[in-house]
Amino acid sequence: MKAILIIAHHCILPGAYKGFEEIMDKLHHDLPGTRVASTSLLDLENDLRTLLREDVESVTLLPYLLLNGQHTKNDVPKVVAHLQAEFPQIPITLLPCLGDWKEFADMVVNGVRNAQNEAVRPSSNSTFHTTHSTSHTSNLFSIELNLEGRNVLVVGGGRIALRKVKTLLPTGARITVVAPQFDPEFKSLDSSTTPNGSAQNDTLTSVTLINRPYEPLDLRGIFMVFICTDQPAVNAQVSNDARARRILVNNACDYLDGDFIVPARMDFGENIAVTVSTQGRAPSLAKKLKQKIQTEWADGLEQIERDFLL
């Protein structure tokens, strides 16, 4: 299997990786059978080494950078040379940065020319023209996901994070929670608190607490991440870090930023689960609907289950 590793700058602004993700999606589509992955300049050495340890026959590196500066001339080549010596049997090809591609100049010129041709002439009472897009939230796709044995990260240690962890506990997921401070109730869920930030991988229980601020390396091997902090900058960083690694994101503070939401769930008997969703737009309404269903439907649904099993 061949592999492509795209190297990008680290950025915490929401939506910063949109174009980056589109390129990765196109590579996945146009190069079937090729492993396409991404990393940041900060994580390059660790992520490249991890990739080389997999069953790959070659790795092509694409610096998603415009200027041929310090990173592309010195930092990245040093890492590549070091790991090529460590894994001499696997060819590593380092492509030029995007700004040095011959096709790049033509693309920029054509883009500017098209923008000029499509520009709207300003009206007499304005100095410039802007266009505004209308955001639209499509209906979400409902799914029940098997998380048994999967690595799930929760960032944050407050009450919201605690509720997420309690929701995840019955799924059998391997849950890691990272935060500089924890709600006292977390102690009753914890299986291995690690104040120095190193999780114990040999634990057989389900929750590991890491008592320190979030770090990008916390996402290594993670399938899904829940963002539950009250710090916008931290939330944005976790979201962008996860998207660059193609990890599913749930942002408790901004449902539009995430890949999915968690509907309100009710269990009746042993086999019936009912979920209520307002597509993330009205959580308080979902809560009221849940209370109404629990009050009015519980006996009926449990009786239906008993009748069905007889």
Phi and psi restraints in degrees (value plus and minus 20) as a CYANA .aco file:
   2 LYS   PHI    -105.6   -65.6
   2 LYS   PSI     137.1   177.1
   3 ALA   PHI    -156.1  -116.1
   3 ALA   PSI     127.9   167.9
   4 ILE   PHI    -143.4  -103.4
   4 ILE   PSI     109.2   149.2
   5 LEU   PHI    -140.5  -100.5
   5 LEU   PSI      98.3   138.3
   6 ILE   PHI    -117.8   -77.8
   6 ILE   PSI     110.1   150.1
   7 ILE   PHI    -126.5   -86.5
   7 ILE   PSI     102.5   142.5
   8 ALA   PHI    -144.9  -104.9
   8 ALA   PSI     142.1   182.1
   9 HIS   PHI     -86.8   -46.8
   9 HIS   PSI     133.3   173.3
  10 HIS   PHI    -103.8   -63.8
  10 HIS   PSI     113.6   153.6
  11 CYS   PHI    -165.6  -125.6
  11 CYS   PSI     121.8   161.8
  12 ILE   PHI    -124.3   -84.3
  12 ILE   PSI     -20.4    19.6
  13 LEU   PHI     -95.2   -55.2
  13 LEU   PSI     112.5   152.5
  14 PRO   PHI     -79.2   -39.2
  14 PRO   PSI     117.0   157.0
  15 GLY   PHI      61.2   101.2
  15 GLY   PSI     -18.4    21.6
  16 ALA   PHI     -84.3   -44.3
  16 ALA   PSI     -46.8    -6.8
  17 TYR   PHI    -119.1   -79.1
  17 TYR   PSI      -3.7    36.3
  18 LYS   PHI     -78.7   -38.7
  18 LYS   PSI     -74.5   -34.5
  19 GLY   PHI     -83.4   -43.4
  19 GLY   PSI     -55.9   -15.9
  20 PHE   PHI     -80.5   -40.5
  20 PHE   PSI     -64.8   -24.8
  21 GLU   PHI     -86.2   -46.2
  21 GLU   PSI     -55.7   -15.7
  22 GLU   PHI     -83.6   -43.6
  22 GLU   PSI     -59.2   -19.2
  23 ILE   PHI     -85.8   -45.8
  23 ILE   PSI     -62.3   -22.3
  24 MET   PHI     -82.6   -42.6
  24 MET   PSI     -61.3   -21.3
  25 ASP   PHI     -81.9   -41.9
  25 ASP   PSI     -60.5   -20.5
  26 LYS   PHI     -87.7   -47.7
  26 LYS   PSI     -59.7   -19.7
  27 LEU   PHI     -82.9   -42.9
  27 LEU   PSI     -62.5   -22.5
  28 HIS   PHI     -78.3   -38.3
  28 HIS   PSI     -61.2   -21.2
  29 HIS   PHI     -93.5   -53.5
  29 HIS   PSI     -63.3   -23.3
  30 ASP   PHI    -106.1   -66.1
  30 ASP   PSI     -36.5     3.5
  31 LEU   PHI    -143.1  -103.1
  31 LEU   PSI      46.5    86.5
  32 PRO   PHI     -81.5   -41.5
  32 PRO   PSI     121.5   161.5
  33 GLY   PHI      67.6   107.6
  33 GLY   PSI     -23.7    16.3
  34 THR   PHI    -123.0   -83.0
  34 THR   PSI     113.1   153.1
  35 ARG   PHI     -98.3   -58.3
  35 ARG   PSI     100.8   140.8
  36 VAL   PHI    -132.4   -92.4
  36 VAL   PSI     102.9   142.9
  37 ALA   PHI    -156.5  -116.5
  37 ALA   PSI     148.7   188.7
  38 SER   PHI    -155.6  -115.6
  38 SER   PSI     139.4   179.4
  39 THR   PHI    -174.7  -134.7
  39 THR   PSI     150.5   190.5
  40 SER   PHI    -127.5   -87.5
  40 SER   PSI     146.4   186.4
  41 LEU   PHI     -77.9   -37.9
  41 LEU   PSI     -54.7   -14.7
  42 LEU   PHI     -86.7   -46.7
  42 LEU   PSI     -58.1   -18.1
  43 ASP   PHI    -119.1   -79.1
  43 ASP   PSI     -15.8    24.2
  44 LEU   PHI     -73.8   -33.8
  44 LEU   PSI     -71.7   -31.7
  45 GLU   PHI     -82.1   -42.1
  45 GLU   PSI     -67.2   -27.2
  46 ASN   PHI     -85.9   -45.9
  46 ASN   PSI     -63.3   -23.3
  47 ASP   PHI     -89.8   -49.8
  47 ASP   PSI     -58.0   -18.0
  48 LEU   PHI     -87.0   -47.0
  48 LEU   PSI     -60.8   -20.8
  49 ARG   PHI     -83.0   -43.0
  49 ARG   PSI     -62.2   -22.2
  50 THR   PHI     -80.5   -40.5
  50 THR   PSI     -61.5   -21.5
  51 LEU   PHI     -85.6   -45.6
  51 LEU   PSI     -61.1   -21.1
  52 LEU   PHI     -87.4   -47.4
  52 LEU   PSI     -44.0    -4.0
  53 ARG   PHI     -98.8   -58.8
  53 ARG   PSI     -30.6     9.4
  54 GLU   PHI    -105.6   -65.6
  54 GLU   PSI     160.0   200.0
  55 ASP   PHI    -103.7   -63.7
  55 ASP   PSI      51.9    91.9
  56 VAL   PHI    -136.4   -96.4
  56 VAL   PSI     126.0   166.0
  57 GLU   PHI    -116.2   -76.2
  57 GLU   PSI     -41.7    -1.7
  58 SER   PHI    -182.4  -142.4
  58 SER   PSI     137.4   177.4
  59 VAL   PHI    -151.8  -111.8
  59 VAL   PSI     109.8   149.8
  60 THR   PHI    -129.8   -89.8
  60 THR   PSI     106.3   146.3
  61 LEU   PHI    -122.5   -82.5
  61 LEU   PSI     110.1   150.1
  62 LEU   PHI    -137.0   -97.0
  62 LEU   PSI      87.5   127.5
  63 PRO   PHI     -92.0   -52.0
  63 PRO   PSI      90.5   130.5
  64 TYR   PHI    -102.0   -62.0
  64 TYR   PSI      43.1    83.1
  65 LEU   PHI    -155.0  -115.0
  65 LEU   PSI     131.9   171.9
  66 LEU   PHI    -113.6   -73.6
  66 LEU   PSI     -61.6   -21.6
  67 LEU   PHI    -116.0   -76.0
  67 LEU   PSI     118.8   158.8
  68 ASN   PHI    -106.0   -66.0
  68 ASN   PSI      53.1    93.1
  69 GLY   PHI    -129.4   -89.4
  69 GLY   PSI    -167.5  -127.5
  70 GLN   PHI     -76.9   -36.9
  70 GLN   PSI     -62.9   -22.9
  71 HIS   PHI     -85.4   -45.4
  71 HIS   PSI     -69.3   -29.3
  72 THR   PHI     -98.1   -58.1
  72 THR   PSI     -47.5    -7.5
  73 LYS   PHI    -105.0   -65.0
  73 LYS   PSI     -52.9   -12.9
  74 ASN   PHI    -143.6  -103.6
  74 ASN   PSI     -76.2   -36.2
  75 ASP   PHI     -82.2   -42.2
  75 ASP   PSI     -74.4   -34.4
  76 VAL   PHI     -85.7   -45.7
  76 VAL   PSI     -68.0   -28.0
  77 PRO   PHI     -77.2   -37.2
  77 PRO   PSI     -54.7   -14.7
  78 LYS   PHI     -83.9   -43.9
  78 LYS   PSI     -64.2   -24.2
  79 VAL   PHI     -83.2   -43.2
  79 VAL   PSI     -63.8   -23.8
  80 VAL   PHI     -82.6   -42.6
  80 VAL   PSI     -65.3   -25.3
  81 ALA   PHI     -82.1   -42.1
  81 ALA   PSI     -60.6   -20.6
  82 HIS   PHI     -83.2   -43.2
  82 HIS   PSI     -65.6   -25.6
  83 LEU   PHI     -98.2   -58.2
  83 LEU   PSI     -46.8    -6.8
  84 GLN   PHI     -85.6   -45.6
  84 GLN   PSI     -56.4   -16.4
  85 ALA   PHI     -88.4   -48.4
  85 ALA   PSI     -51.8   -11.8
  86 GLU   PHI     -96.3   -56.3
  86 GLU   PSI     -51.4   -11.4
  87 PHE   PHI    -146.5  -106.5
  87 PHE   PSI      48.8    88.8
  88 PRO   PHI     -86.1   -46.1
  88 PRO   PSI     -39.8     0.2
  89 GLN   PHI    -100.3   -60.3
  89 GLN   PSI     -29.9    10.1
  90 ILE   PHI    -134.9   -94.9
  90 ILE   PSI      93.0   133.0
  91 PRO   PHI     -84.3   -44.3
  91 PRO   PSI     112.7   152.7
  92 ILE   PHI    -136.1   -96.1
  92 ILE   PSI     101.5   141.5
  93 THR   PHI    -129.5   -89.5
  93 THR   PSI     104.4   144.4
  94 LEU   PHI    -122.8   -82.8
  94 LEU   PSI      92.2   132.2
  95 LEU   PHI     -97.5   -57.5
  95 LEU   PSI     139.6   179.6
  96 PRO   PHI     -85.1   -45.1
  96 PRO   PSI     138.0   178.0
  97 CYS   PHI     -85.4   -45.4
  97 CYS   PSI     139.4   179.4
  98 LEU   PHI     -76.0   -36.0
  98 LEU   PSI     -57.4   -17.4
  99 GLY   PHI     -84.3   -44.3
  99 GLY   PSI     -39.0     1.0
 100 ASP   PHI    -116.2   -76.2
 100 ASP   PSI     -20.8    19.2
 101 TRP   PHI     -92.8   -52.8
 101 TRP   PSI     116.4   156.4
 102 LYS   PHI     -82.6   -42.6
 102 LYS   PSI     -53.8   -13.8
 103 GLU   PHI     -93.9   -53.9
 103 GLU   PSI     -35.8     4.2
 104 PHE   PHI     -87.9   -47.9
 104 PHE   PSI     -62.1   -22.1
 105 ALA   PHI     -81.4   -41.4
 105 ALA   PSI     -63.8   -23.8
 106 ASP   PHI     -83.2   -43.2
 106 ASP   PSI     -57.9   -17.9
 107 MET   PHI     -83.2   -43.2
 107 MET   PSI     -62.4   -22.4
 108 VAL   PHI     -85.1   -45.1
 108 VAL   PSI     -66.2   -26.2
 109 VAL   PHI     -82.0   -42.0
 109 VAL   PSI     -64.9   -24.9
 110 ASN   PHI     -83.6   -43.6
 110 ASN   PSI     -58.4   -18.4
 111 GLY   PHI     -83.4   -43.4
 111 GLY   PSI     -63.6   -23.6
 112 VAL   PHI     -85.1   -45.1
 112 VAL   PSI     -62.9   -22.9
 113 ARG   PHI     -81.2   -41.2
 113 ARG   PSI     -64.2   -24.2
 114 ASN   PHI     -84.3   -44.3
 114 ASN   PSI     -58.4   -18.4
 115 ALA   PHI     -83.2   -43.2
 115 ALA   PSI     -59.9   -19.9
 116 GLN   PHI     -85.9   -45.9
 116 GLN   PSI     -61.0   -21.0
 117 ASN   PHI     -88.9   -48.9
 117 ASN   PSI     -50.7   -10.7
 118 GLU   PHI    -114.8   -74.8
 118 GLU   PSI     -23.3    16.7
 119 ALA   PHI     -82.8   -42.8
 119 ALA   PSI     122.7   162.7
 120 VAL   PHI    -111.4   -71.4
 120 VAL   PSI     112.8   152.8
 121 ARG   PHI     -84.5   -44.5
 121 ARG   PSI     110.4   150.4
 122 PRO   PHI     -83.0   -43.0
 122 PRO   PSI     126.5   166.5
 123 SER   PHI     -94.2   -54.2
 123 SER   PSI     147.2   187.2
 124 SER   PHI     -86.8   -46.8
 124 SER   PSI     -44.0    -4.0
 125 ASN   PHI    -122.0   -82.0
 125 ASN   PSI      -1.0    39.0
 126 SER   PHI    -155.6  -115.6
 126 SER   PSI     135.1   175.1
 127 THR   PHI    -121.8   -81.8
 127 THR   PSI     -33.8     6.2
 128 PHE   PHI    -176.4  -136.4
 128 PHE   PSI     144.2   184.2
 129 HIS   PHI    -138.5   -98.5
 129 HIS   PSI     113.8   153.8
 130 THR   PHI    -146.9  -106.9
 130 THR   PSI     131.2   171.2
 131 THR   PHI    -134.9   -94.9
 131 THR   PSI     126.1   166.1
 132 HIS   PHI    -142.4  -102.4
 132 HIS   PSI     113.1   153.1
 133 SER   PHI    -117.0   -77.0
 133 SER   PSI     125.3   165.3
 134 THR   PHI    -113.9   -73.9
 134 THR   PSI     101.2   141.2
 135 SER   PHI     -93.3   -53.3
 135 SER   PSI     124.3   164.3
 136 HIS   PHI    -159.1  -119.1
 136 HIS   PSI     108.0   148.0
 137 THR   PHI    -120.1   -80.1
 137 THR   PSI      94.0   134.0
 138 SER   PHI     -96.4   -56.4
 138 SER   PSI     143.9   183.9
 139 ASN   PHI     -85.5   -45.5
 139 ASN   PSI     119.1   159.1
 140 LEU   PHI    -101.6   -61.6
 140 LEU   PSI     132.1   172.1
 141 PHE   PHI    -110.7   -70.7
 141 PHE   PSI      99.9   139.9
 142 SER   PHI    -100.7   -60.7
 142 SER   PSI     116.4   156.4
 143 ILE   PHI    -175.5  -135.5
 143 ILE   PSI     127.5   167.5
 144 GLU   PHI    -127.8   -87.8
 144 GLU   PSI     100.7   140.7
 145 LEU   PHI    -126.0   -86.0
 145 LEU   PSI     114.8   154.8
 146 ASN   PHI    -104.4   -64.4
 146 ASN   PSI      91.3   131.3
 147 LEU   PHI    -125.3   -85.3
 147 LEU   PSI     -13.8    26.2
 148 GLU   PHI     -80.1   -40.1
 148 GLU   PSI     103.2   143.2
 149 GLY   PHI      61.0   101.0
 149 GLY   PSI     -24.0    16.0
 150 ARG   PHI    -102.1   -62.1
 150 ARG   PSI     130.5   170.5
 151 ASN   PHI    -109.4   -69.4
 151 ASN   PSI      99.5   139.5
 152 VAL   PHI    -141.1  -101.1
 152 VAL   PSI     112.9   152.9
 153 LEU   PHI    -129.7   -89.7
 153 LEU   PSI     113.5   153.5
 154 VAL   PHI    -135.9   -95.9
 154 VAL   PSI     102.4   142.4
 155 VAL   PHI    -124.0   -84.0
 155 VAL   PSI      94.8   134.8
 156 GLY   PHI     108.5   148.5
 156 GLY   PSI     129.8   169.8
 157 GLY   PHI    -148.0  -108.0
 157 GLY   PSI      -1.2    38.8
 158 GLY   PHI    -112.8   -72.8
 158 GLY   PSI    -183.1  -143.1
 159 ARG   PHI     -87.1   -47.1
 159 ARG   PSI     -56.3   -16.3
 160 ILE   PHI     -83.9   -43.9
 160 ILE   PSI     -65.8   -25.8
 161 ALA   PHI     -81.3   -41.3
 161 ALA   PSI     -59.8   -19.8
 162 LEU   PHI     -81.1   -41.1
 162 LEU   PSI     -62.7   -22.7
 163 ARG   PHI     -84.1   -44.1
 163 ARG   PSI     -58.8   -18.8
 164 LYS   PHI     -83.1   -43.1
 164 LYS   PSI     -63.8   -23.8
 165 VAL   PHI     -83.5   -43.5
 165 VAL   PSI     -62.8   -22.8
 166 LYS   PHI     -82.7   -42.7
 166 LYS   PSI     -55.1   -15.1
 167 THR   PHI     -88.1   -48.1
 167 THR   PSI     -54.4   -14.4
 168 LEU   PHI     -99.5   -59.5
 168 LEU   PSI     -45.0    -5.0
 169 LEU   PHI     -73.0   -33.0
 169 LEU   PSI     -64.0   -24.0
 170 PRO   PHI     -90.1   -50.1
 170 PRO   PSI     -31.6     8.4
 171 THR   PHI     -98.8   -58.8
 171 THR   PSI     -36.7     3.3
 172 GLY   PHI      62.3   102.3
 172 GLY   PSI      -8.6    31.4
 173 ALA   PHI     -91.7   -51.7
 173 ALA   PSI     135.4   175.4
 174 ARG   PHI    -109.0   -69.0
 174 ARG   PSI      88.1   128.1
 175 ILE   PHI    -122.2   -82.2
 175 ILE   PSI     107.4   147.4
 176 THR   PHI    -138.4   -98.4
 176 THR   PSI     111.5   151.5
 177 VAL   PHI    -138.6   -98.6
 177 VAL   PSI     105.9   145.9
 178 VAL   PHI    -140.0  -100.0
 178 VAL   PSI     109.7   149.7
 179 ALA   PHI    -188.9  -148.9
 179 ALA   PSI     129.9   169.9
 180 PRO   PHI     -92.1   -52.1
 180 PRO   PSI     -41.7    -1.7
 181 GLN   PHI    -163.0  -123.0
 181 GLN   PSI     129.6   169.6
 182 PHE   PHI    -145.8  -105.8
 182 PHE   PSI     124.0   164.0
 183 ASP   PHI     -79.0   -39.0
 183 ASP   PSI     118.3   158.3
 184 PRO   PHI     -74.5   -34.5
 184 PRO   PSI     -48.8    -8.8
 185 GLU   PHI     -87.5   -47.5
 185 GLU   PSI     -39.2     0.8
 186 PHE   PHI     -79.5   -39.5
 186 PHE   PSI     -50.2   -10.2
 187 LYS   PHI     -80.0   -40.0
 187 LYS   PSI     -49.8    -9.8
 188 SER   PHI     -95.6   -55.6
 188 SER   PSI     -34.9     5.1
 189 LEU   PHI    -121.0   -81.0
 189 LEU   PSI     -38.6     1.4
 190 ASP   PHI     -90.0   -50.0
 190 ASP   PSI     120.3   160.3
 191 SER   PHI    -130.7   -90.7
 191 SER   PSI     -42.3    -2.3
 192 SER   PHI    -180.8  -140.8
 192 SER   PSI      68.7   108.7
 193 THR   PHI     -95.0   -55.0
 193 THR   PSI     110.0   150.0
 194 THR   PHI    -145.6  -105.6
 194 THR   PSI      73.2   113.2
 195 PRO   PHI     -82.5   -42.5
 195 PRO   PSI     -44.3    -4.3
 196 ASN   PHI    -109.8   -69.8
 196 ASN   PSI     -19.0    21.0
 197 GLY   PHI      70.2   110.2
 197 GLY   PSI     -14.2    25.8
 198 SER   PHI    -125.1   -85.1
 198 SER   PSI      93.4   133.4
 199 ALA   PHI     -94.0   -54.0
 199 ALA   PSI     127.6   167.6
 200 GLN   PHI    -110.4   -70.4
 200 GLN   PSI      93.6   133.6
 201 ASN   PHI    -100.1   -60.1
 201 ASN   PSI     -34.8     5.2
 202 ASP   PHI    -113.0   -73.0
 202 ASP   PSI     -14.1    25.9
 203 THR   PHI     -90.9   -50.9
 203 THR   PSI     124.4   164.4
 204 LEU   PHI    -116.7   -76.7
 204 LEU   PSI     -29.5    10.5
 205 THR   PHI    -109.5   -69.5
 205 THR   PSI     158.5   198.5
 206 SER   PHI    -120.9   -80.9
 206 SER   PSI     -36.0     4.0
 207 VAL   PHI    -145.9  -105.9
 207 VAL   PSI     111.7   151.7
 208 THR   PHI    -142.4  -102.4
 208 THR   PSI     107.5   147.5
 209 LEU   PHI    -121.5   -81.5
 209 LEU   PSI     111.3   151.3
 210 ILE   PHI    -136.3   -96.3
 210 ILE   PSI      92.4   132.4
 211 ASN   PHI    -111.5   -71.5
 211 ASN   PSI      58.5    98.5
 212 ARG   PHI    -189.8  -149.8
 212 ARG   PSI     149.1   189.1
 213 PRO   PHI     -85.9   -45.9
 213 PRO   PSI     138.0   178.0
 214 TYR   PHI     -79.7   -39.7
 214 TYR   PSI     123.2   163.2
 215 GLU   PHI    -151.3  -111.3
 215 GLU   PSI     126.9   166.9
 216 PRO   PHI     -74.0   -34.0
 216 PRO   PSI     -53.0   -13.0
 217 LEU   PHI     -86.4   -46.4
 217 LEU   PSI     -33.8     6.2
 218 ASP   PHI     -83.8   -43.8
 218 ASP   PSI     -38.4     1.6
 219 LEU   PHI    -105.7   -65.7
 219 LEU   PSI     -23.4    16.6
 220 ARG   PHI     -83.8   -43.8
 220 ARG   PSI     103.5   143.5
 221 GLY   PHI      56.6    96.6
 221 GLY   PSI     -10.6    29.4
 222 ILE   PHI    -107.6   -67.6
 222 ILE   PSI     118.7   158.7
 223 PHE   PHI    -112.0   -72.0
 223 PHE   PSI     -55.4   -15.4
 224 MET   PHI    -169.4  -129.4
 224 MET   PSI     123.2   163.2
 225 VAL   PHI    -149.0  -109.0
 225 VAL   PSI     119.4   159.4
 226 PHE   PHI    -131.8   -91.8
 226 PHE   PSI     103.2   143.2
 227 ILE   PHI    -118.9   -78.9
 227 ILE   PSI      98.2   138.2
 228 CYS   PHI    -157.4  -117.4
 228 CYS   PSI      13.3    53.3
 229 THR   PHI    -121.1   -81.1
 229 THR   PSI     146.9   186.9
 230 ASP   PHI    -121.7   -81.7
 230 ASP   PSI       0.1    40.1
 231 GLN   PHI    -130.4   -90.4
 231 GLN   PSI      84.5   124.5
 232 PRO   PHI     -75.0   -35.0
 232 PRO   PSI     -59.3   -19.3
 233 ALA   PHI     -85.8   -45.8
 233 ALA   PSI     -60.3   -20.3
 234 VAL   PHI     -86.2   -46.2
 234 VAL   PSI     -64.3   -24.3
 235 ASN   PHI     -78.8   -38.8
 235 ASN   PSI     -64.0   -24.0
 236 ALA   PHI     -85.3   -45.3
 236 ALA   PSI     -59.6   -19.6
 237 GLN   PHI     -84.7   -44.7
 237 GLN   PSI     -65.9   -25.9
 238 VAL   PHI     -81.6   -41.6
 238 VAL   PSI     -63.1   -23.1
 239 SER   PHI     -80.6   -40.6
 239 SER   PSI     -68.2   -28.2
 240 ASN   PHI     -88.6   -48.6
 240 ASN   PSI     -59.4   -19.4
 241 ASP   PHI     -80.9   -40.9
 241 ASP   PSI     -62.7   -22.7
 242 ALA   PHI     -88.1   -48.1
 242 ALA   PSI     -61.7   -21.7
 243 ARG   PHI     -84.6   -44.6
 243 ARG   PSI     -58.2   -18.2
 244 ALA   PHI     -82.8   -42.8
 244 ALA   PSI     -44.7    -4.7
 245 ARG   PHI    -121.4   -81.4
 245 ARG   PSI     -14.6    25.4
 246 ARG   PHI      40.5    80.5
 246 ARG   PSI      24.7    64.7
 247 ILE   PHI    -123.2   -83.2
 247 ILE   PSI     117.2   157.2
 248 LEU   PHI     -84.9   -44.9
 248 LEU   PSI     117.4   157.4
 249 VAL   PHI    -143.5  -103.5
 249 VAL   PSI     113.5   153.5
 250 ASN   PHI    -139.9   -99.9
 250 ASN   PSI      99.2   139.2
 251 ASN   PHI    -126.7   -86.7
 251 ASN   PSI      87.5   127.5
 252 ALA   PHI     -86.2   -46.2
 252 ALA   PSI     -40.7    -0.7
 253 CYS   PHI    -115.0   -75.0
 253 CYS   PSI     -35.5     4.5
 254 ASP   PHI    -173.2  -133.2
 254 ASP   PSI      73.4   113.4
 255 TYR   PHI     -85.2   -45.2
 255 TYR   PSI     -45.4    -5.4
 256 LEU   PHI     -90.0   -50.0
 256 LEU   PSI     -43.1    -3.1
 257 ASP   PHI    -100.1   -60.1
 257 ASP   PSI     -42.3    -2.3
 258 GLY   PHI    -107.7   -67.7
 258 GLY   PSI     151.7   191.7
 259 ASP   PHI    -107.9   -67.9
 259 ASP   PSI     -40.6    -0.6
 260 PHE   PHI    -177.0  -137.0
 260 PHE   PSI     142.4   182.4
 261 ILE   PHI    -140.5  -100.5
 261 ILE   PSI     144.8   184.8
 262 VAL   PHI    -129.2   -89.2
 262 VAL   PSI      92.8   132.8
 263 PRO   PHI     -91.3   -51.3
 263 PRO   PSI     141.3   181.3
 264 ALA   PHI     -90.1   -50.1
 264 ALA   PSI     109.6   149.6
 265 ARG   PHI    -139.8   -99.8
 265 ARG   PSI     121.9   161.9
 266 MET   PHI    -151.7  -111.7
 266 MET   PSI     114.5   154.5
 267 ASP   PHI    -127.4   -87.4
 267 ASP   PSI     111.5   151.5
 268 PHE   PHI    -143.5  -103.5
 268 PHE   PSI     102.2   142.2
 269 GLY   PHI      46.2    86.2
 269 GLY   PSI    -168.2  -128.2
 270 GLU   PHI    -122.0   -82.0
 270 GLU   PSI     -35.9     4.1
 271 ASN   PHI    -146.9  -106.9
 271 ASN   PSI     -26.6    13.4
 272 ILE   PHI    -129.1   -89.1
 272 ILE   PSI     106.7   146.7
 273 ALA   PHI    -146.4  -106.4
 273 ALA   PSI     111.7   151.7
 274 VAL   PHI    -139.0   -99.0
 274 VAL   PSI     110.6   150.6
 275 THR   PHI    -137.2   -97.2
 275 THR   PSI     128.9   168.9
 276 VAL   PHI    -145.7  -105.7
 276 VAL   PSI     110.6   150.6
 277 SER   PHI    -157.7  -117.7
 277 SER   PSI     120.9   160.9
 278 THR   PHI    -132.1   -92.1
 278 THR   PSI       9.0    49.0
 279 GLN   PHI      40.1    80.1
 279 GLN   PSI       4.1    44.1
 280 GLY   PHI      61.6   101.6
 280 GLY   PSI     -20.7    19.3
 281 ARG   PHI    -109.4   -69.4
 281 ARG   PSI     -43.7    -3.7
 282 ALA   PHI    -163.8  -123.8
 282 ALA   PSI      54.4    94.4
 283 PRO   PHI     -78.1   -38.1
 283 PRO   PSI     -56.1   -16.1
 284 SER   PHI     -85.7   -45.7
 284 SER   PSI     -56.7   -16.7
 285 LEU   PHI     -85.2   -45.2
 285 LEU   PSI     -62.4   -22.4
 286 ALA   PHI     -80.0   -40.0
 286 ALA   PSI     -58.0   -18.0
 287 LYS   PHI     -84.9   -44.9
 287 LYS   PSI     -62.6   -22.6
 288 LYS   PHI     -85.6   -45.6
 288 LYS   PSI     -61.1   -21.1
 289 LEU   PHI     -82.9   -42.9
 289 LEU   PSI     -59.5   -19.5
 290 LYS   PHI     -81.6   -41.6
 290 LYS   PSI     -64.9   -24.9
 291 GLN   PHI     -82.4   -42.4
 291 GLN   PSI     -59.8   -19.8
 292 LYS   PHI     -85.6   -45.6
 292 LYS   PSI     -63.9   -23.9
 293 ILE   PHI     -85.0   -45.0
 293 ILE   PSI     -63.3   -23.3
 294 GLN   PHI     -82.6   -42.6
 294 GLN   PSI     -55.5   -15.5
 295 THR   PHI     -95.2   -55.2
 295 THR   PSI     -61.8   -21.8
 296 GLU   PHI    -119.2   -79.2
 296 GLU   PSI     -41.9    -1.9
 297 TRP   PHI    -126.4   -86.4
 297 TRP   PSI     -36.0     4.0
 298 ALA   PHI     -74.6   -34.6
 298 ALA   PSI     -73.7   -33.7
 299 ASP   PHI     -82.6   -42.6
 299 ASP   PSI     -62.5   -22.5
 300 GLY   PHI     -84.0   -44.0
 300 GLY   PSI     -63.1   -23.1
 301 LEU   PHI     -88.9   -48.9
 301 LEU   PSI     -59.8   -19.8
 302 GLU   PHI     -86.4   -46.4
 302 GLU   PSI     -54.9   -14.9
 303 GLN   PHI     -89.1   -49.1
 303 GLN   PSI     -59.1   -19.1
 304 ILE   PHI     -79.5   -39.5
 304 ILE   PSI     -62.2   -22.2
 305 GLU   PHI     -83.3   -43.3
 305 GLU   PSI     -63.6   -23.6
 306 ARG   PHI     -84.6   -44.6
 306 ARG   PSI     -60.6   -20.6
 307 ASP   PHI     -86.4   -46.4
 307 ASP   PSI     -56.7   -16.7
 308 PHE   PHI     -88.8   -48.8
 308 PHE   PSI     -56.6   -16.6
 309 LEU   PHI    -100.9   -60.9
 309 LEU   PSI     -35.2     4.8
